[in-house]
Amino acid sequence: MSQAPADRPDYVGLVRHLLQPLLEPGESLRLDSETTQAGRRVLLRLAAEDAAMPRILGRGGRNLQAVRAILNAAAELAGQQIHLEVLGQARHTERPQRRDRNPVE
């Protein structure tokens, strides 16, 4: 895990702390962070095993929304902007196509 400068939050550690309790034993998170040279913007990438993604996302994305809110609050206090990108999220958030209840023939 990378060490954040003393005046900057450890976003990787924070996300790991928030999401690790949602994982089953043996499942792991992969986190990567990039900061712009000016240090004002942070990109945080999160990846996990397919089986863990529904628990990470939560019902309707609530878990992920809460994590993003906490990250945004920490970033604002540090004078930064943060974006959390969840790799592989699209296939877990797609809704199944609805069938017409009354098909027209």
C-alpha distances in whole Angstrom, upper triangle without the diagonal:
4,7,9,13,15,17,15,13,9,10,7,7,11,12,10,12,15,15,14,18,19,18,20,20,18,17,13,12,10,9,9,10,13,15,19,20,22,19,21,19,16,16,13,14,13,15,16,19,22,23,21,21,24,23,20,23,25,29,30,26,26,23,21,23,22,19,20,22,20,17,20,22,18,19,22,22,20,22,20,21,18,19,17,18,18,19,22,23,26,28,27,28,32,35,37,40,43,47,50,51,55,55,58,60
4,6,10,12,14,12,11,8,10,8,9,12,13,12,14,17,17,17,21,22,21,24,23,22,20,17,14,13,10,9,9,11,12,16,17,18,15,18,17,14,14,12,14,15,17,18,22,25,26,23,23,27,25,22,24,27,30,31,27,27,24,22,24,23,19,20,22,19,17,19,21,17,17,20,20,17,20,18,19,17,18,17,18,19,20,23,24,27,29,28,30,33,36,39,42,45,48,51,53,56,56,59,61
4,7,9,11,10,9,7,10,9,9,12,14,14,15,18,19,19,22,24,23,26,25,24,23,19,17,16,13,12,11,13,13,16,16,18,14,17,17,14,16,14,16,17,20,21,25,28,29,26,26,29,27,24,26,28,32,32,29,28,25,23,25,24,20,20,22,19,17,19,20,16,16,19,18,15,18,17,18,17,19,18,20,21,23,26,27,30,32,31,32,35,38,41,44,47,50,53,55,58,59,61,64
4,6,8,6,6,5,8,9,9,11,13,14,15,17,19,19,22,24,24,27,27,26,25,21,19,17,14,13,10,11,11,14,14,15,11,14,14,12,14,13,16,17,20,22,26,29,30,27,26,29,27,24,26,28,31,31,28,27,24,22,23,22,19,18,20,17,14,16,17,13,13,16,15,12,14,13,15,14,17,17,19,21,23,26,26,30,32,31,31,35,38,41,44,46,50,53,54,58,58,60,63
4,6,5,8,8,11,13,13,14,17,18,18,20,22,23,26,28,28,31,31,30,29,25,22,21,17,16,13,13,12,14,14,13,11,13,14,13,16,16,19,21,24,26,30,32,34,30,30,32,31,27,29,31,34,34,31,30,27,25,26,24,21,21,22,19,16,18,18,14,13,16,14,11,14,13,16,16,19,19,22,24,26,29,30,33,35,34,35,38,41,44,47,49,53,55,57,60,61,63,66
4,6,8,9,12,14,14,15,18,19,18,21,23,24,26,28,29,32,32,31,30,27,24,23,20,19,16,17,15,17,17,16,13,15,17,16,19,18,22,23,26,28,32,34,35,32,32,34,32,28,30,32,35,35,32,30,28,26,27,25,22,22,22,19,17,18,17,14,14,16,13,11,14,14,17,17,21,21,24,26,28,32,32,35,37,36,36,40,42,46,48,51,54,57,59,62,62,65,68
4,7,10,12,15,15,15,18,19,19,21,23,25,27,29,30,33,33,33,31,28,25,24,21,19,16,16,14,16,15,14,11,12,14,14,17,18,21,23,26,29,32,35,36,32,32,34,32,28,29,31,34,34,30,29,27,25,25,23,21,20,20,17,15,16,15,11,11,13,10,7,10,11,15,15,19,20,23,26,28,32,31,34,37,36,35,39,41,45,47,50,53,56,57,61,61,63,66
4,7,9,12,12,12,14,16,17,18,20,22,24,26,27,30,30,30,28,25,22,21,17,16,13,13,11,13,14,13,9,10,11,11,14,14,18,19,23,25,29,31,32,29,28,30,28,25,26,28,31,31,27,26,24,22,22,20,17,17,17,14,12,13,13,9,8,11,9,6,9,9,12,12,15,16,19,22,24,28,27,30,33,32,32,35,38,41,44,46,50,52,54,57,57,60,63
4,6,9,9,8,11,13,13,14,17,18,20,22,23,27,27,27,25,22,19,18,15,14,12,13,12,15,16,15,12,12,12,11,13,12,16,17,20,22,26,28,29,26,25,27,25,21,23,25,28,28,24,23,20,19,19,17,14,14,14,11,9,11,11,7,7,10,9,7,10,10,12,11,14,14,18,20,22,26,25,28,30,29,29,32,35,38,41,43,47,50,51,54,55,58,60
4,6,5,6,9,10,11,12,14,15,18,20,20,24,24,24,22,18,16,15,12,12,10,12,12,15,17,17,13,14,14,11,13,11,14,14,18,19,23,25,26,23,23,25,23,19,21,23,27,27,23,22,19,18,19,17,14,14,15,12,10,13,13,9,10,13,13,11,14,12,14,12,14,14,16,18,20,23,23,27,29,27,28,31,34,37,40,42,46,49,50,54,54,57,59
4,5,5,6,8,10,11,12,14,17,18,18,22,23,22,20,17,14,13,10,10,8,11,11,14,17,17,13,13,12,9,10,8,11,11,15,17,20,23,24,20,19,22,20,16,18,20,23,23,20,19,16,14,15,14,11,11,12,10,7,10,11,8,9,12,13,11,14,11,12,9,11,10,13,14,17,20,20,23,25,24,24,27,30,33,36,39,42,45,47,50,50,53,56
4,5,5,6,9,10,11,12,15,16,16,19,20,19,17,13,10,9,6,7,7,11,12,16,18,19,15,16,14,11,11,8,9,9,12,14,17,20,21,18,17,20,18,15,17,19,23,23,20,19,16,14,16,15,12,12,15,12,10,13,15,12,12,16,16,15,17,15,15,12,12,10,12,13,15,18,18,22,24,22,23,27,30,33,36,38,42,45,46,50,50,53,55
4,6,5,6,9,10,10,13,15,15,18,18,18,17,14,11,11,9,11,11,14,15,19,21,22,18,19,17,14,14,11,13,12,14,15,19,21,22,18,19,21,19,16,18,20,24,24,21,20,17,16,17,16,12,14,16,13,11,15,15,12,14,17,17,16,18,17,17,14,15,14,16,16,18,21,21,24,26,24,25,29,32,34,38,40,43,46,48,51,52,55,57
4,5,5,6,9,10,12,14,15,19,19,20,18,15,12,13,11,12,12,15,16,19,22,22,18,18,17,14,14,11,13,12,15,16,19,22,22,18,18,20,17,14,16,18,21,22,18,17,14,13,14,12,9,11,12,9,8,12,12,10,11,15,14,14,17,15,15,13,14,12,15,15,18,21,20,23,25,23,24,27,30,33,36,38,42,45,46,49,50,53,55
4,5,5,6,8,11,11,13,16,17,18,15,12,9,10,8,11,11,14,16,19,22,23,19,19,17,13,13,9,10,9,12,12,16,18,18,15,14,16,14,11,13,15,18,19,15,15,11,10,12,11,7,9,11,9,8,12,13,11,13,16,17,16,19,16,15,12,12,10,12,12,14,17,16,20,21,19,20,24,26,29,32,35,38,41,42,46,46,49,52
4,6,5,6,9,10,10,14,14,14,12,10,7,9,8,11,12,16,18,22,24,25,21,22,20,16,15,12,12,10,11,11,14,17,17,14,14,16,14,11,14,16,19,21,17,17,13,12,15,14,10,13,15,13,12,16,16,15,16,19,20,19,22,20,19,16,16,13,14,13,15,18,17,21,22,20,21,25,28,30,34,36,39,42,44,47,48,51,53
4,6,6,8,10,11,14,15,16,14,12,11,13,12,15,15,19,20,24,26,27,23,23,21,18,18,15,15,13,15,15,17,20,19,15,16,18,15,12,15,16,20,21,18,17,13,13,15,13,10,13,15,12,12,16,16,14,16,19,19,19,22,20,20,17,18,15,17,16,19,21,20,24,25,22,23,27,29,32,35,37,41,44,45,48,49,52,55
4,6,7,8,10,14,15,17,15,13,11,14,13,16,16,20,21,24,27,27,24,23,21,18,18,14,15,13,14,14,17,18,18,14,14,15,12,10,12,13,16,18,15,13,9,10,12,10,7,11,12,10,10,14,14,13,16,18,19,19,22,20,19,16,16,14,16,15,18,19,18,21,23,20,21,24,26,29,32,34,38,41,41,45,46,49,52
4,6,5,7,11,13,14,11,10,8,11,11,15,16,20,22,25,28,29,25,25,22,19,18,14,14,11,12,11,13,15,14,10,11,12,9,7,10,11,14,16,13,12,9,9,12,11,8,12,14,12,13,16,17,16,18,21,22,22,24,22,21,17,17,13,14,13,15,16,15,19,20,17,18,22,24,26,30,32,35,38,39,43,44,47,49
4,5,5,9,10,11,9,8,8,11,12,15,17,21,23,27,30,30,27,27,25,21,20,16,15,12,12,11,13,15,14,10,12,14,10,9,13,13,17,19,17,16,12,13,16,14,12,15,17,15,16,19,20,19,21,24,24,24,27,24,24,20,20,16,17,15,17,18,18,21,22,19,21,24,26,29,32,34,37,41,41,45,46,49,51
4,6,8,9,12,11,11,11,15,16,19,21,25,27,30,33,33,30,30,28,24,23,19,19,15,16,13,15,16,15,11,13,14,10,10,13,13,16,19,17,15,12,14,16,14,13,17,18,16,17,21,21,20,23,25,25,26,29,27,26,23,22,19,20,18,20,20,19,23,23,20,21,25,27,29,32,34,37,40,41,45,46,49,51
4,7,10,12,10,10,11,14,15,19,21,25,27,30,33,34,30,30,27,24,22,19,18,14,14,12,12,13,11,8,10,10,6,7,10,10,13,16,14,13,10,11,15,13,12,16,18,16,17,21,22,21,23,26,26,27,29,27,26,22,21,18,18,16,17,18,16,20,20,16,18,21,23,25,29,30,33,36,37,41,42,45,47
4,7,8,6,7,9,12,14,18,21,24,27,30,33,34,31,31,28,25,23,19,17,14,13,9,10,11,9,6,9,10,7,8,11,12,15,18,16,16,13,14,17,16,15,18,20,19,19,23,24,23,25,28,29,29,31,29,27,24,22,19,18,16,17,17,16,20,19,16,18,22,23,25,29,31,34,37,38,42,42,46,48
4,6,6,9,11,15,17,21,24,27,30,34,37,38,34,34,32,28,26,22,20,17,15,12,11,12,9,8,11,12,10,11,14,14,17,20,19,19,16,17,21,20,19,22,24,23,23,27,28,27,29,32,32,32,35,32,31,27,26,22,22,19,19,19,19,22,21,18,21,23,25,26,30,32,35,38,39,42,43,46,48
4,6,8,12,15,18,21,24,28,31,34,37,38,35,35,33,29,27,24,22,18,16,13,12,14,12,11,14,16,13,14,18,18,21,24,22,22,19,20,24,23,21,24,26,25,25,29,30,28,30,33,33,33,36,34,32,29,28,24,24,21,21,21,21,25,23,21,24,27,28,30,33,36,38,42,42,46,46,50,52
4,6,10,13,16,20,23,27,30,33,36,37,34,35,32,29,26,23,20,17,15,11,10,13,11,11,14,16,14,15,18,19,22,25,23,24,20,21,25,24,22,25,27,26,25,29,30,29,30,34,34,33,36,33,32,29,27,23,23,20,19,19,21,24,22,21,24,26,28,30,33,36,38,42,43,46,46,50,51
4,7,10,13,17,20,24,27,30,33,35,32,32,29,26,23,19,17,13,11,8,7,10,9,7,10,13,11,11,15,16,19,22,20,20,17,17,21,21,19,21,24,23,23,26,28,26,27,31,32,31,33,30,29,25,24,20,19,16,16,16,17,20,19,17,20,23,25,27,30,33,35,39,40,44,44,47,49
4,7,10,13,17,20,23,27,29,31,28,29,26,22,20,16,14,11,9,6,7,11,11,9,11,14,12,11,15,17,20,22,19,20,17,16,20,20,17,19,22,21,20,23,25,24,25,28,29,28,30,27,26,22,21,17,17,14,14,15,16,19,19,17,20,23,26,27,31,34,37,40,41,45,45,48,50
4,6,10,13,17,20,23,26,28,24,25,22,18,16,12,10,7,6,5,8,11,12,9,10,13,12,10,13,15,19,20,17,18,15,14,17,17,14,16,19,18,17,20,22,21,21,25,26,25,27,24,22,19,17,14,13,11,11,13,14,17,18,16,19,22,24,27,30,33,36,39,41,44,44,47,49
4,7,10,14,17,20,23,25,22,23,20,16,14,10,8,6,5,6,9,12,14,12,12,16,15,12,15,18,21,22,19,20,17,15,18,19,15,17,20,19,17,20,22,21,20,24,25,24,25,22,21,17,16,13,12,10,10,12,14,17,18,17,19,22,25,28,31,34,37,40,42,45,45,48,50
4,7,10,14,17,20,21,18,19,16,13,10,7,6,5,7,9,12,15,17,14,14,17,16,13,15,18,22,22,19,20,17,14,17,17,14,14,18,16,14,17,19,17,17,21,22,20,22,19,17,14,13,10,10,10,10,13,14,18,19,18,20,23,26,29,32,35,38,41,43,46,46,49,51
4,7,10,14,16,18,16,17,14,10,8,6,5,7,9,12,15,18,20,18,17,20,20,16,18,21,25,24,21,22,19,16,19,19,16,15,19,18,14,17,19,17,16,20,21,19,20,17,16,13,12,10,10,11,11,14,16,19,21,20,22,24,28,31,33,36,40,43,45,48,48,50,52
4,7,10,13,15,12,13,10,7,6,4,6,9,12,15,19,21,23,20,19,22,22,18,19,23,26,25,22,22,20,17,19,19,15,14,17,16,13,15,17,15,13,17,18,16,17,13,13,10,10,9,10,12,13,17,17,20,23,23,23,26,29,32,35,38,41,44,46,49,49,52,54
4,7,9,12,9,11,8,6,5,6,9,12,15,18,22,24,26,24,22,25,25,21,22,25,28,28,24,25,23,19,21,21,18,16,19,18,14,16,18,16,14,17,18,16,16,12,12,10,10,11,11,14,15,19,19,22,24,25,25,28,31,34,36,39,43,45,48,51,50,53,55
4,6,8,6,7,6,4,6,9,12,15,18,22,25,27,29,27,25,28,28,24,24,27,30,29,25,26,24,21,22,22,19,17,19,18,14,15,17,15,12,15,16,13,13,10,10,9,11,12,14,17,18,22,22,24,27,27,27,30,33,36,38,41,45,47,50,53,52,54,57
4,5,5,6,6,7,9,12,14,18,21,25,28,30,32,30,28,31,31,27,27,30,33,31,28,28,27,24,24,24,22,19,21,21,17,16,19,17,14,16,17,14,13,10,10,11,12,15,16,19,20,24,24,26,29,30,29,31,35,38,40,43,46,48,51,54,53,55,57
4,5,8,9,10,12,15,18,21,24,28,31,33,36,33,31,34,34,30,30,34,36,35,31,32,30,27,27,28,25,22,24,23,20,19,21,19,16,18,19,15,14,12,13,14,16,18,19,23,24,27,28,30,33,33,33,35,39,42,43,46,50,52,55,57,57,59,61
4,6,8,10,13,16,19,23,26,29,33,35,37,34,33,35,35,31,31,34,36,35,31,32,30,27,27,27,24,22,23,22,19,18,19,18,14,15,16,13,11,10,12,13,16,19,20,24,25,29,29,31,34,34,34,36,39,42,44,47,50,53,55,58,57,59,62
4,6,7,11,13,17,20,23,26,30,32,34,31,30,32,31,28,28,31,33,32,29,29,27,24,24,24,21,19,20,19,15,15,16,14,11,13,14,10,9,7,9,11,13,16,18,21,23,27,27,29,32,32,31,34,37,40,42,45,49,51,53,56,56,58,60
4,7,10,13,17,20,23,27,30,32,34,31,29,31,30,27,27,29,32,30,27,27,25,22,22,22,19,17,18,17,14,13,14,13,9,10,12,9,7,4,6,9,11,15,17,21,23,26,26,27,31,31,30,32,35,39,40,43,47,49,51,54,54,56,58
4,7,10,13,16,20,23,27,28,31,28,26,28,28,24,23,26,29,27,24,24,23,20,19,20,17,14,16,16,12,11,14,13,9,11,13,11,9,6,5,6,8,11,13,17,19,22,22,24,27,27,26,29,32,35,37,39,43,45,48,50,50,52,55
4,6,10,13,17,20,24,25,27,24,22,25,24,21,21,24,26,25,22,22,20,17,17,18,15,13,15,14,10,11,13,12,9,11,14,11,11,7,6,5,6,9,11,14,16,20,19,22,25,24,24,27,30,33,35,38,42,44,46,49,49,51,54
4,7,10,13,17,20,22,24,22,20,22,22,18,18,22,24,23,19,20,19,15,16,17,14,12,15,15,11,12,15,14,11,14,17,15,14,11,9,6,5,6,7,11,12,16,16,18,21,21,21,24,27,30,32,35,38,41,43,46,46,48,51
4,7,10,13,17,19,21,18,16,19,19,15,16,19,22,21,17,18,16,13,14,15,12,11,14,13,10,12,15,13,12,15,17,15,16,13,11,7,6,5,6,9,10,14,14,17,19,19,19,22,25,29,31,34,37,40,42,45,45,48,50
4,7,10,14,15,18,16,14,17,17,14,14,18,21,20,16,18,16,13,15,16,13,12,16,16,13,15,18,17,15,19,21,19,20,16,14,11,8,6,5,6,7,11,11,14,16,16,17,20,23,26,29,32,35,38,40,43,43,46,48
4,7,11,12,14,12,10,14,14,10,11,15,18,18,15,16,14,11,14,15,12,12,16,15,13,16,18,17,17,20,22,21,22,19,17,13,11,7,6,5,6,9,10,13,15,14,15,18,22,24,27,30,33,37,38,42,42,44,47
4,7,9,12,10,9,12,13,10,11,15,18,18,15,17,15,13,16,17,14,15,19,18,17,19,22,21,21,24,26,25,26,23,20,17,14,11,9,6,5,7,9,12,13,12,15,17,21,23,26,29,32,35,37,41,40,43,45
4,6,8,6,6,10,10,9,11,14,17,18,15,17,14,13,17,18,15,17,20,20,18,21,24,23,23,26,28,27,29,25,23,20,17,14,12,9,8,9,10,13,13,12,15,17,20,22,26,28,31,35,36,40,40,43,45
4,6,5,7,10,11,10,12,15,17,19,17,19,16,15,19,20,18,20,23,23,22,25,27,27,27,30,32,31,32,29,27,23,21,17,15,12,10,9,11,14,13,12,15,17,20,21,25,28,30,34,35,39,39,42,43
4,5,5,8,10,10,11,13,16,17,15,18,16,15,19,20,19,20,23,24,23,26,28,28,28,31,33,33,34,31,28,24,21,18,16,12,10,8,9,12,10,9,12,14,16,18,21,24,26,30,32,35,35,38,40
4,6,7,8,10,11,12,15,17,15,17,16,16,19,20,19,21,24,24,24,27,29,29,30,32,34,34,35,32,30,26,24,20,18,14,14,12,12,14,12,10,14,16,17,18,22,24,27,30,32,35,35,39,40
4,6,6,6,9,10,13,15,13,15,12,13,16,17,16,18,21,21,21,23,25,25,26,29,30,30,32,29,27,23,21,17,16,12,12,11,11,14,13,11,13,16,18,20,23,26,29,32,33,37,37,40,42
4,5,5,6,8,11,12,10,13,11,10,14,15,14,16,19,19,19,21,24,24,24,27,29,29,30,27,25,21,18,15,13,9,10,9,8,11,10,7,10,13,15,17,21,23,26,30,31,34,35,38,40
4,5,5,6,8,10,9,11,10,10,13,15,14,16,19,20,20,22,24,25,26,28,30,30,32,29,26,23,20,17,15,12,13,11,9,12,11,7,9,12,13,15,19,21,24,27,28,32,32,36,38
4,5,5,8,11,9,10,8,9,13,13,13,15,17,18,19,21,23,23,24,27,28,29,30,28,26,22,20,17,16,13,15,14,12,15,14,11,12,15,17,19,22,24,27,30,31,35,36,39,41
4,6,9,11,8,9,6,7,10,11,10,12,15,15,15,18,20,20,21,23,25,25,27,24,22,19,17,13,13,10,12,12,10,13,14,11,12,15,17,20,23,25,29,32,33,36,37,40,43
4,7,7,5,7,5,5,8,10,10,11,14,15,15,17,19,20,21,23,25,26,27,24,21,18,16,12,12,9,12,11,8,11,12,9,9,12,14,17,20,22,26,29,30,33,34,37,40
4,6,5,5,5,7,9,10,11,13,14,16,17,19,20,21,23,25,26,27,29,26,24,21,19,16,16,13,15,15,12,14,14,11,10,14,15,17,21,22,25,28,29,32,34,37,39
4,5,6,7,9,10,12,14,15,16,18,19,21,22,24,25,27,28,30,31,29,26,23,21,18,18,16,18,17,13,15,15,11,10,13,13,16,19,19,23,25,26,29,31,34,37
4,6,8,9,9,11,14,14,15,18,19,20,21,23,24,25,28,29,30,27,24,22,19,17,17,15,17,16,12,13,14,11,8,11,11,14,17,18,21,24,24,28,29,32,35
4,6,5,6,9,10,11,12,14,15,16,18,20,21,22,25,26,26,24,21,18,16,13,13,12,14,14,10,12,13,10,8,12,13,16,19,20,24,26,28,31,32,35,38
4,5,5,6,9,10,10,12,14,15,17,19,20,21,23,24,25,23,21,18,17,14,15,14,17,17,14,15,17,14,12,15,16,19,22,23,27,29,30,33,34,37,40
4,5,5,6,9,10,11,12,14,16,17,18,20,22,23,24,22,20,17,16,13,14,12,16,16,13,16,17,14,13,17,18,21,24,26,29,32,33,36,37,40,43
4,5,5,6,9,10,10,12,14,15,16,18,20,21,22,20,17,14,12,9,10,9,13,14,11,13,15,13,12,15,17,21,24,25,29,32,33,36,37,40,43
4,5,5,6,9,10,10,12,14,15,16,19,20,21,18,16,13,12,10,12,12,15,16,13,15,17,15,13,17,18,22,24,26,29,32,33,36,37,40,43
4,5,5,6,9,10,11,13,14,15,17,19,20,18,16,14,13,12,14,14,18,19,16,18,20,18,16,20,21,25,28,29,32,35,36,39,40,43,46
4,5,5,6,9,10,11,12,14,16,17,18,16,14,12,11,9,12,12,15,17,15,18,20,17,17,20,22,26,29,30,34,36,38,41,42,45,48
4,5,5,6,9,10,10,12,14,15,16,14,11,9,8,7,10,11,15,17,14,17,20,18,16,20,22,26,28,30,34,36,37,41,41,44,47
4,5,5,6,9,10,10,13,14,15,14,12,10,11,10,14,15,18,20,18,20,23,21,19,22,24,28,30,32,35,37,39,42,43,45,48
4,5,5,6,9,10,11,13,14,13,12,11,12,11,15,16,19,22,19,22,25,22,21,25,27,30,33,34,38,40,42,45,46,49,52
4,5,5,6,8,10,11,12,10,9,7,9,8,12,14,17,20,18,21,24,22,21,25,27,30,33,35,39,41,42,46,46,49,52
4,5,5,6,9,10,10,9,7,6,8,9,13,15,19,22,20,22,25,23,22,25,27,31,33,35,39,41,42,45,46,48,51
4,5,5,6,9,10,10,9,10,12,13,17,19,22,25,23,25,28,26,25,28,30,34,36,38,41,43,45,48,49,51,54
4,5,5,6,9,8,9,9,12,13,17,19,22,25,23,26,29,27,26,30,32,35,38,40,43,46,47,50,51,54,56
4,5,5,6,5,6,6,10,12,15,18,21,24,23,25,28,27,26,29,32,35,38,39,43,45,47,50,51,53,56
4,5,5,6,7,9,12,14,18,21,24,27,25,27,30,29,28,31,33,37,39,40,44,46,48,51,51,54,57
4,6,8,10,12,15,17,21,23,26,29,28,30,33,32,31,34,36,40,42,43,47,49,51,54,55,57,60
4,6,9,11,14,16,20,22,25,29,28,30,33,32,31,34,37,40,43,44,48,50,52,55,56,58,61
4,7,10,14,17,20,23,26,29,28,30,33,32,31,34,36,40,42,44,48,50,52,54,55,57,60
4,7,10,13,16,19,22,26,24,27,30,29,28,31,34,37,39,41,45,47,49,52,52,54,57
4,7,10,13,17,19,23,21,23,27,26,25,27,30,34,35,38,41,43,45,48,48,51,53
4,7,10,13,16,19,18,20,23,23,22,24,27,31,33,35,39,41,43,46,46,49,51
4,6,10,13,16,14,16,20,19,18,21,24,27,29,32,35,38,40,43,43,45,48
4,6,10,13,11,14,17,16,16,19,22,25,27,30,34,36,38,41,41,44,46
4,6,9,9,11,14,14,14,16,20,23,25,28,31,34,36,39,39,42,44
4,6,6,9,11,11,11,14,17,20,23,26,29,32,34,37,37,40,42
4,5,8,10,10,12,14,18,20,23,26,29,32,34,37,37,40,41
4,6,6,7,10,11,15,17,19,23,26,29,31,34,34,36,38
4,6,5,6,9,12,15,18,21,24,27,29,32,32,35,37
4,5,5,6,10,12,15,18,21,24,26,29,29,32,34
4,6,6,9,11,13,17,20,23,25,28,28,30,32
4,6,8,10,14,17,20,23,25,28,28,31,33
4,6,9,12,15,18,21,23,26,27,29,32
4,6,9,12,15,18,20,24,23,26,28
4,6,9,12,15,17,20,20,23,26
4,6,9,13,15,18,18,21,23
4,6,10,12,15,14,17,19
4,6,9,12,12,15,17
4,6,9,8,12,14
4,5,5,9,12
4,6,9,12
4,6,9
4,6
4
